[in-house]
Amino acid sequence: MSAPSARGARFDLTMGPVTGSMLLFAAPMIAGNLLQQLYNVADTFIVGRFLGADALAAVGASYAAMVFLTSVLLGLCMGGGVLFSMLYGAGETDRMKQSFVLSFAFIAALTAVIEALALAGLPVILRLLQIPDEVFAMTGEYLRIIFYGLPFTFLYNYFASLLRAVGRSAPPLVFLAVSSVLNIALDLLFVLRFEMGVAGAAWATIAAQGVSALCAASYCAAFLPQLRPQRRHMRFDASVFRQLAQYSLLTCAQQSVMNFGILMVQGLVNSFGVTAMAAFAAGVKIDSLAYMPVQDFGNAFATFIAQNKGAGRHDRIRAGLKSAVACAVVFCLVISAIVFFCAQPLMRVFVDASETAVIGEGVRYLRIEGACYCGIGCLFLFYGLYRGLGRAGFSLVLTVVSLGTRVALAYLLAPRFGLPAVWWAIPIGWLLADVLGAWKYRSLRGEWSDVSDIRGAYDNFN
């Protein structure tokens, strides 16, 4: 087979070797999101090492609420990106440009509403998270500033989704590299030089996000004139909007449910006190970095599936799933071994050695989670598979099963067995969702004609 066609960083995922196409397309996404994690890792490292355990607990508790709200915007953008990919693969250029316009207006309006509600409801959010009194003020200060940056989160993720939908996964990596370096520099300046405390870490984060958003928007305007909507595309089309809303809102619901479950777990952890909060804050950052590559591989896999669905290449969909599972399992086995055996030195990166109780609890968390990364790796692939096939509703079902199990077991067992019950509930949820995802795929293979007439999916457009 020929190599994937490329011009710059643009890949046609309907052609070329299946594994090579996916890995080449995913590589910049993986690298880019690893850099994006530096936003929070830099905050955690600098705050934990220089401001102490209370400040680390405040930033860690803020992370769950911040991720929950940004996940709403990310889900909307990801859902729109799936539709962009399908229309791109099907050659529906005019419909694709119409979807760009409608998606931008729709998500921009929702961003404004979300930001207003988040700022107005901040005291309620803090109470729901069961923030201890000693870190209540710091957590509120950090979150308020972070919420000011939600428009930047929307702009970056919107234009990054657009770029990835048409096969350009490298430019977002460059933008994140620039903003990550800026974030670290501003963290050091605001926290250490200007002594702004946790507020300085928050201002550094949203300033860096603003730069990445500006870069992404400017790149699309300057270097992708062929995708620029014309006046005829700037009108409301009910059929386009219905399909856009379907993909965007279902993917948004999936991301929101996933992170709402994490938010509820964070609230339970907070009830165990500042030591548990600090351990969880550091452990989650390490977790995120560890399985972030396979999560982004799952997102790239969704684009691969969507483009091939649009082009009617069902043979590549089947081959792609087999290849993706093999790649994800190998990666997760390696990263599980690293996290399991290196849990203590990894915790000491974020926590001073004198904080022995925090390090001990963090090590226990990492060894439980680290042994089970294959579960979350396969689950990310199932999310991508069903989003790409246009069955975002089933991705939502998998998320509800995974997170529902996690939250139910954690709240049921933690009063008797303590924090270890919270830690074990997480991989059990992953496993149950994986079993359901595999069962559903087997049923789809028996009814493949239901998802094989891809062009027919666009009949409602005409």
TABELHU-V969859 format. One record per residue. N is the residue number from 1. RES is the residue in one small letter. SS is DSSP state (h for helix, s for strand, l for the rest). D_CENTER is the distance of its C-alpha to the mean C-alpha in whole Angstrom. Layout:
BEGIN
n->N res->RES ss->SS d_center->D_CENTER
n->N res->RES ss->SS d_center->D_CENTER
END
This chain:
BEGIN
n->1 res->m ss->l d_center->33
n->2 res->s ss->l d_center->32
n->3 res->a ss->l d_center->29
n->4 res->p ss->l d_center->26
n->5 res->s ss->l d_center->28
n->6 res->a ss->s d_center->26
n->7 res->r ss->s d_center->27
n->8 res->g ss->l d_center->25
n->9 res->a ss->l d_center->22
n->10 res->r ss->s d_center->22
n->11 res->f ss->s d_center->22
n->12 res->d ss->l d_center->24
n->13 res->l ss->l d_center->22
n->14 res->t ss->l d_center->25
n->15 res->m ss->l d_center->27
n->16 res->g ss->l d_center->28
n->17 res->p ss->l d_center->27
n->18 res->v ss->h d_center->24
n->19 res->t ss->h d_center->23
n->20 res->g ss->h d_center->23
n->21 res->s ss->h d_center->22
n->22 res->m ss->h d_center->18
n->23 res->l ss->h d_center->18
n->24 res->l ss->h d_center->20
n->25 res->f ss->h d_center->17
n->26 res->a ss->h d_center->14
n->27 res->a ss->h d_center->16
n->28 res->p ss->h d_center->15
n->29 res->m ss->h d_center->11
n->30 res->i ss->h d_center->11
n->31 res->a ss->h d_center->14
n->32 res->g ss->h d_center->12
n->33 res->n ss->h d_center->9
n->34 res->l ss->h d_center->11
n->35 res->l ss->h d_center->13
n->36 res->q ss->h d_center->10
n->37 res->q ss->h d_center->10
n->38 res->l ss->h d_center->14
n->39 res->y ss->h d_center->14
n->40 res->n ss->h d_center->13
n->41 res->v ss->h d_center->15
n->42 res->a ss->h d_center->18
n->43 res->d ss->h d_center->18
n->44 res->t ss->h d_center->18
n->45 res->f ss->h d_center->21
n->46 res->i ss->h d_center->23
n->47 res->v ss->h d_center->23
n->48 res->g ss->h d_center->24
n->49 res->r ss->h d_center->26
n->50 res->f ss->h d_center->28
n->51 res->l ss->l d_center->28
n->52 res->g ss->l d_center->28
n->53 res->a ss->h d_center->27
n->54 res->d ss->h d_center->27
n->55 res->a ss->h d_center->25
n->56 res->l ss->h d_center->22
n->57 res->a ss->h d_center->22
n->58 res->a ss->h d_center->22
n->59 res->v ss->h d_center->19
n->60 res->g ss->h d_center->17
n->61 res->a ss->h d_center->18
n->62 res->s ss->h d_center->17
n->63 res->y ss->h d_center->13
n->64 res->a ss->h d_center->13
n->65 res->a ss->h d_center->14
n->66 res->m ss->h d_center->12
n->67 res->v ss->h d_center->9
n->68 res->f ss->h d_center->10
n->69 res->l ss->h d_center->12
n->70 res->t ss->h d_center->9
n->71 res->s ss->h d_center->7
n->72 res->v ss->h d_center->10
n->73 res->l ss->h d_center->10
n->74 res->l ss->h d_center->7
n->75 res->g ss->h d_center->8
n->76 res->l ss->h d_center->12
n->77 res->c ss->h d_center->11
n->78 res->m ss->h d_center->9
n->79 res->g ss->h d_center->12
n->80 res->g ss->h d_center->15
n->81 res->g ss->h d_center->14
n->82 res->v ss->h d_center->15
n->83 res->l ss->h d_center->18
n->84 res->f ss->h d_center->18
n->85 res->s ss->h d_center->18
n->86 res->m ss->h d_center->21
n->87 res->l ss->h d_center->23
n->88 res->y ss->h d_center->23
n->89 res->g ss->h d_center->24
n->90 res->a ss->h d_center->26
n->91 res->g ss->l d_center->28
n->92 res->e ss->l d_center->28
n->93 res->t ss->h d_center->28
n->94 res->d ss->h d_center->29
n->95 res->r ss->h d_center->27
n->96 res->m ss->h d_center->24
n->97 res->k ss->h d_center->25
n->98 res->q ss->h d_center->26
n->99 res->s ss->h d_center->22
n->100 res->f ss->h d_center->21
n->101 res->v ss->h d_center->23
n->102 res->l ss->h d_center->23
n->103 res->s ss->h d_center->19
n->104 res->f ss->h d_center->19
n->105 res->a ss->h d_center->22
n->106 res->f ss->h d_center->20
n->107 res->i ss->h d_center->17
n->108 res->a ss->h d_center->19
n->109 res->a ss->h d_center->21
n->110 res->l ss->h d_center->18
n->111 res->t ss->h d_center->17
n->112 res->a ss->h d_center->21
n->113 res->v ss->h d_center->21
n->114 res->i ss->h d_center->18
n->115 res->e ss->h d_center->19
n->116 res->a ss->h d_center->23
n->117 res->l ss->h d_center->22
n->118 res->a ss->h d_center->20
n->119 res->l ss->h d_center->22
n->120 res->a ss->h d_center->25
n->121 res->g ss->l d_center->24
n->122 res->l ss->h d_center->23
n->123 res->p ss->h d_center->26
n->124 res->v ss->h d_center->25
n->125 res->i ss->h d_center->21
n->126 res->l ss->h d_center->23
n->127 res->r ss->h d_center->25
n->128 res->l ss->h d_center->23
n->129 res->l ss->l d_center->21
n->130 res->q ss->l d_center->25
n->131 res->i ss->l d_center->25
n->132 res->p ss->l d_center->28
n->133 res->d ss->h d_center->30
n->134 res->e ss->h d_center->31
n->135 res->v ss->h d_center->27
n->136 res->f ss->h d_center->27
n->137 res->a ss->h d_center->28
n->138 res->m ss->h d_center->26
n->139 res->t ss->h d_center->22
n->140 res->g ss->h d_center->23
n->141 res->e ss->h d_center->24
n->142 res->y ss->h d_center->21
n->143 res->l ss->h d_center->19
n->144 res->r ss->h d_center->21
n->145 res->i ss->h d_center->21
n->146 res->i ss->h d_center->17
n->147 res->f ss->h d_center->17
n->148 res->y ss->h d_center->20
n->149 res->g ss->l d_center->17
n->150 res->l ss->h d_center->15
n->151 res->p ss->h d_center->17
n->152 res->f ss->h d_center->16
n->153 res->t ss->h d_center->12
n->154 res->f ss->h d_center->13
n->155 res->l ss->h d_center->15
n->156 res->y ss->h d_center->13
n->157 res->n ss->h d_center->10
n->158 res->y ss->h d_center->13
n->159 res->f ss->h d_center->15
n->160 res->a ss->h d_center->13
n->161 res->s ss->h d_center->12
n->162 res->l ss->h d_center->16
n->163 res->l ss->h d_center->17
n->164 res->r ss->h d_center->15
n->165 res->a ss->h d_center->16
n->166 res->v ss->l d_center->20
n->167 res->g ss->l d_center->19
n->168 res->r ss->s d_center->18
n->169 res->s ss->l d_center->15
n->170 res->a ss->h d_center->17
n->171 res->p ss->h d_center->18
n->172 res->p ss->h d_center->14
n->173 res->l ss->h d_center->15
n->174 res->v ss->h d_center->18
n->175 res->f ss->h d_center->17
n->176 res->l ss->h d_center->15
n->177 res->a ss->h d_center->17
n->178 res->v ss->h d_center->20
n->179 res->s ss->h d_center->18
n->180 res->s ss->h d_center->17
n->181 res->v ss->h d_center->20
n->182 res->l ss->h d_center->21
n->183 res->n ss->h d_center->19
n->184 res->i ss->h d_center->21
n->185 res->a ss->h d_center->24
n->186 res->l ss->h d_center->24
n->187 res->d ss->h d_center->23
n->188 res->l ss->h d_center->26
n->189 res->l ss->h d_center->28
n->190 res->f ss->h d_center->27
n->191 res->v ss->h d_center->27
n->192 res->l ss->h d_center->30
n->193 res->r ss->h d_center->32
n->194 res->f ss->l d_center->32
n->195 res->e ss->l d_center->31
n->196 res->m ss->l d_center->29
n->197 res->g ss->h d_center->27
n->198 res->v ss->h d_center->24
n->199 res->a ss->h d_center->24
n->200 res->g ss->h d_center->24
n->201 res->a ss->h d_center->21
n->202 res->a ss->h d_center->19
n->203 res->w ss->h d_center->22
n->204 res->a ss->h d_center->21
n->205 res->t ss->h d_center->17
n->206 res->i ss->h d_center->17
n->207 res->a ss->h d_center->20
n->208 res->a ss->h d_center->18
n->209 res->q ss->h d_center->15
n->210 res->g ss->h d_center->18
n->211 res->v ss->h d_center->19
n->212 res->s ss->h d_center->16
n->213 res->a ss->h d_center->17
n->214 res->l ss->h d_center->20
n->215 res->c ss->h d_center->20
n->216 res->a ss->h d_center->18
n->217 res->a ss->h d_center->20
n->218 res->s ss->h d_center->23
n->219 res->y ss->h d_center->22
n->220 res->c ss->h d_center->22
n->221 res->a ss->h d_center->25
n->222 res->a ss->h d_center->27
n->223 res->f ss->h d_center->26
n->224 res->l ss->l d_center->25
n->225 res->p ss->h d_center->28
n->226 res->q ss->h d_center->29
n->227 res->l ss->h d_center->25
n->228 res->r ss->l d_center->27
n->229 res->p ss->l d_center->28
n->230 res->q ss->l d_center->31
n->231 res->r ss->h d_center->33
n->232 res->r ss->h d_center->34
n->233 res->h ss->h d_center->30
n->234 res->m ss->l d_center->30
n->235 res->r ss->l d_center->31
n->236 res->f ss->l d_center->29
n->237 res->d ss->l d_center->29
n->238 res->a ss->h d_center->29
n->239 res->s ss->h d_center->28
n->240 res->v ss->h d_center->25
n->241 res->f ss->h d_center->24
n->242 res->r ss->h d_center->24
n->243 res->q ss->h d_center->22
n->244 res->l ss->h d_center->20
n->245 res->a ss->h d_center->19
n->246 res->q ss->h d_center->19
n->247 res->y ss->h d_center->16
n->248 res->s ss->h d_center->14
n->249 res->l ss->h d_center->15
n->250 res->l ss->h d_center->15
n->251 res->t ss->h d_center->11
n->252 res->c ss->h d_center->11
n->253 res->a ss->h d_center->13
n->254 res->q ss->h d_center->11
n->255 res->q ss->h d_center->8
n->256 res->s ss->h d_center->11
n->257 res->v ss->h d_center->13
n->258 res->m ss->h d_center->10
n->259 res->n ss->h d_center->10
n->260 res->f ss->h d_center->13
n->261 res->g ss->h d_center->14
n->262 res->i ss->h d_center->13
n->263 res->l ss->h d_center->15
n->264 res->m ss->h d_center->18
n->265 res->v ss->h d_center->18
n->266 res->q ss->h d_center->17
n->267 res->g ss->h d_center->20
n->268 res->l ss->h d_center->22
n->269 res->v ss->h d_center->22
n->270 res->n ss->h d_center->23
n->271 res->s ss->l d_center->26
n->272 res->f ss->l d_center->27
n->273 res->g ss->l d_center->28
n->274 res->v ss->h d_center->27
n->275 res->t ss->h d_center->27
n->276 res->a ss->h d_center->24
n->277 res->m ss->h d_center->22
n->278 res->a ss->h d_center->22
n->279 res->a ss->h d_center->22
n->280 res->f ss->h d_center->19
n->281 res->a ss->h d_center->17
n->282 res->a ss->h d_center->18
n->283 res->g ss->h d_center->17
n->284 res->v ss->h d_center->14
n->285 res->k ss->h d_center->13
n->286 res->i ss->h d_center->15
n->287 res->d ss->h d_center->13
n->288 res->s ss->h d_center->10
n->289 res->l ss->h d_center->12
n->290 res->a ss->h d_center->14
n->291 res->y ss->h d_center->11
n->292 res->m ss->h d_center->8
n->293 res->p ss->h d_center->11
n->294 res->v ss->h d_center->11
n->295 res->q ss->h d_center->7
n->296 res->d ss->h d_center->8
n->297 res->f ss->h d_center->11
n->298 res->g ss->h d_center->10
n->299 res->n ss->h d_center->9
n->300 res->a ss->h d_center->12
n->301 res->f ss->h d_center->14
n->302 res->a ss->h d_center->13
n->303 res->t ss->h d_center->15
n->304 res->f ss->h d_center->17
n->305 res->i ss->h d_center->18
n->306 res->a ss->h d_center->18
n->307 res->q ss->h d_center->21
n->308 res->n ss->h d_center->23
n->309 res->k ss->h d_center->23
n->310 res->g ss->h d_center->24
n->311 res->a ss->h d_center->27
n->312 res->g ss->l d_center->28
n->313 res->r ss->l d_center->27
n->314 res->h ss->h d_center->27
n->315 res->d ss->h d_center->28
n->316 res->r ss->h d_center->25
n->317 res->i ss->h d_center->23
n->318 res->r ss->h d_center->25
n->319 res->a ss->h d_center->25
n->320 res->g ss->h d_center->22
n->321 res->l ss->h d_center->20
n->322 res->k ss->h d_center->23
n->323 res->s ss->h d_center->22
n->324 res->a ss->h d_center->18
n->325 res->v ss->h d_center->19
n->326 res->a ss->h d_center->22
n->327 res->c ss->h d_center->20
n->328 res->a ss->h d_center->17
n->329 res->v ss->h d_center->20
n->330 res->v ss->h d_center->21
n->331 res->f ss->h d_center->18
n->332 res->c ss->h d_center->18
n->333 res->l ss->h d_center->21
n->334 res->v ss->h d_center->22
n->335 res->i ss->h d_center->19
n->336 res->s ss->h d_center->20
n->337 res->a ss->h d_center->23
n->338 res->i ss->h d_center->22
n->339 res->v ss->h d_center->21
n->340 res->f ss->h d_center->23
n->341 res->f ss->h d_center->26
n->342 res->c ss->l d_center->25
n->343 res->a ss->h d_center->23
n->344 res->q ss->h d_center->26
n->345 res->p ss->h d_center->26
n->346 res->l ss->h d_center->22
n->347 res->m ss->h d_center->23
n->348 res->r ss->h d_center->26
n->349 res->v ss->h d_center->24
n->350 res->f ss->h d_center->22
n->351 res->v ss->l d_center->25
n->352 res->d ss->l d_center->29
n->353 res->a ss->l d_center->31
n->354 res->s ss->l d_center->33
n->355 res->e ss->l d_center->30
n->356 res->t ss->h d_center->31
n->357 res->a ss->h d_center->30
n->358 res->v ss->h d_center->27
n->359 res->i ss->h d_center->27
n->360 res->g ss->h d_center->28
n->361 res->e ss->h d_center->26
n->362 res->g ss->h d_center->23
n->363 res->v ss->h d_center->24
n->364 res->r ss->h d_center->25
n->365 res->y ss->h d_center->21
n->366 res->l ss->h d_center->20
n->367 res->r ss->h d_center->23
n->368 res->i ss->h d_center->22
n->369 res->e ss->h d_center->18
n->370 res->g ss->h d_center->19
n->371 res->a ss->l d_center->22
n->372 res->c ss->l d_center->19
n->373 res->y ss->h d_center->16
n->374 res->c ss->h d_center->18
n->375 res->g ss->h d_center->17
n->376 res->i ss->h d_center->13
n->377 res->g ss->h d_center->13
n->378 res->c ss->h d_center->15
n->379 res->l ss->h d_center->13
n->380 res->f ss->h d_center->10
n->381 res->l ss->h d_center->13
n->382 res->f ss->h d_center->15
n->383 res->y ss->h d_center->12
n->384 res->g ss->h d_center->12
n->385 res->l ss->h d_center->16
n->386 res->y ss->h d_center->16
n->387 res->r ss->h d_center->14
n->388 res->g ss->h d_center->16
n->389 res->l ss->l d_center->19
n->390 res->g ss->l d_center->19
n->391 res->r ss->l d_center->19
n->392 res->a ss->h d_center->15
n->393 res->g ss->h d_center->18
n->394 res->f ss->h d_center->18
n->395 res->s ss->h d_center->14
n->396 res->l ss->h d_center->14
n->397 res->v ss->h d_center->17
n->398 res->l ss->h d_center->16
n->399 res->t ss->h d_center->13
n->400 res->v ss->h d_center->16
n->401 res->v ss->h d_center->18
n->402 res->s ss->h d_center->16
n->403 res->l ss->h d_center->15
n->404 res->g ss->h d_center->19
n->405 res->t ss->h d_center->20
n->406 res->r ss->h d_center->18
n->407 res->v ss->h d_center->20
n->408 res->a ss->h d_center->23
n->409 res->l ss->h d_center->24
n->410 res->a ss->h d_center->23
n->411 res->y ss->h d_center->25
n->412 res->l ss->h d_center->28
n->413 res->l ss->h d_center->28
n->414 res->a ss->h d_center->27
n->415 res->p ss->h d_center->31
n->416 res->r ss->h d_center->33
n->417 res->f ss->h d_center->31
n->418 res->g ss->l d_center->29
n->419 res->l ss->h d_center->25
n->420 res->p ss->h d_center->26
n->421 res->a ss->h d_center->25
n->422 res->v ss->h d_center->22
n->423 res->w ss->h d_center->21
n->424 res->w ss->h d_center->22
n->425 res->a ss->h d_center->21
n->426 res->i ss->h d_center->17
n->427 res->p ss->h d_center->18
n->428 res->i ss->h d_center->21
n->429 res->g ss->h d_center->18
n->430 res->w ss->h d_center->16
n->431 res->l ss->h d_center->20
n->432 res->l ss->h d_center->21
n->433 res->a ss->h d_center->18
n->434 res->d ss->h d_center->18
n->435 res->v ss->h d_center->22
n->436 res->l ss->h d_center->22
n->437 res->g ss->h d_center->19
n->438 res->a ss->h d_center->22
n->439 res->w ss->h d_center->25
n->440 res->k ss->h d_center->23
n->441 res->y ss->h d_center->23
n->442 res->r ss->h d_center->27
n->443 res->s ss->h d_center->28
n->444 res->l ss->h d_center->26
n->445 res->r ss->h d_center->28
n->446 res->g ss->h d_center->31
n->447 res->e ss->l d_center->31
n->448 res->w ss->l d_center->29
n->449 res->s ss->h d_center->31
n->450 res->d ss->h d_center->29
n->451 res->v ss->h d_center->26
n->452 res->s ss->h d_center->28
n->453 res->d ss->l d_center->30
n->454 res->i ss->l d_center->27
n->455 res->r ss->h d_center->29
n->456 res->g ss->h d_center->31
n->457 res->a ss->h d_center->27
n->458 res->y ss->h d_center->28
n->459 res->d ss->h d_center->32
n->460 res->n ss->h d_center->31
n->461 res->f ss->h d_center->30
n->462 res->n ss->l d_center->34
END
